[in-house]
Amino acid sequence: MSEHGKRLPARKLEGRVRSVYIAEGQDFLTRETDQLNCNSGGIIGDYHHAHTRKAGGREPWYERGTPIRNDRQLSLVSRVELEKIATAMGIERVAPEWIGANIVVDDIADFTLLPAGTLLFFEGGLTLKLDGVNAPCKFSGASIAQHIKAENEAIVALSFVKTAKYLRGQTGWVERAGQVKAGDKISIRIPEQIYYAL
């Protein structure tokens, strides 16, 4: 029997913010901070703050550099999933700031697998809409290699790309402006899902 049209009802979950980070330099690397202040462009003062971004390798249907909506304003990861990645790579840890994370969450099972369109409501008034799975890339892998002083950067980078699949977290954008800080409660609303298959 076909699964086409199978429906999963909307659900509510809860989680918590473990830590928050900002990229104040000229690249994606972040540093831990006390609080993130967000408006419709993302995190105020962050490297990725903008209403639009340039299309790249993730959008092969556009010419590179084409202005598109910035649906990658924030990067969110799970503490538990980072630990799983580190274990699979055979290293002590993968620090969130090494891979440009802005928010580390706790108490959300299989965080990376939450469907696109899921809403995260934070105590400080911020609402984020998740855009979908953040595919691991060699740039983040290379950053990890550099921070652990790996002898072979390329091998570590490729290992990250392989082992972090479906564990790398989510990207999202600001639906409602507000603040977020460590310890904040997260109210999560997962939309109804309809299985589509040809």
C-alpha positions, 0 to 999 in steps of 0.5 A: 500500500502506498504511503502517499498522502499519509499524514502526521499531525502537528505536534508541540515539544519543549526544549532549552537553550544551552548556549548562544554564539555570534560571528562578529568577524569576517567569516562564519566562526562564532564566539560564545556570548550572553545574549543574541538580539535579533531583528528581521535580518537575523542576529544584529552584528552577526556575519550572516545578518541580512535580508538577502544572500547570494546564491551558491552551491546549495542553489544550483538552479540559480547563477552563483551570486544571484540575490535570494532571501536569506533563509540561513540567518542562524545556525542551530545545533544540538549538544547531543548531536555534536557529541555523536559527531565527535564520537564518530570522528574519533575526536574529543569534541566538536565545539559549536563555535568551530562550525559557526553555530549560533544556538546550541539546544538541549532536550530536543530528540533528533533535533536535526530531523525536525521538518522545515517550517517548524517554529521555535518560540523563545522566552525573550520573544524571538521566533525562528522558523527552521528552513531545514537540515544544514548539510555538513560542508568541508569548510566546517570540517577544515575548521575542526581540523585546524582547531584540533591541530590535525596532521591531515586536514583533508581527511578530517574535513571529509570525515566531518562531511560524512559523519555529520550528515543528519546531525549537523543541525538546522538553519533558520530565519527570524519570523519575529524579532526578540532576544535569546540567551542561555537557559531560555525555554524553547516552545516548539511547534511542528507543522502537520506533515503529509508524506509525498511520494510518486 
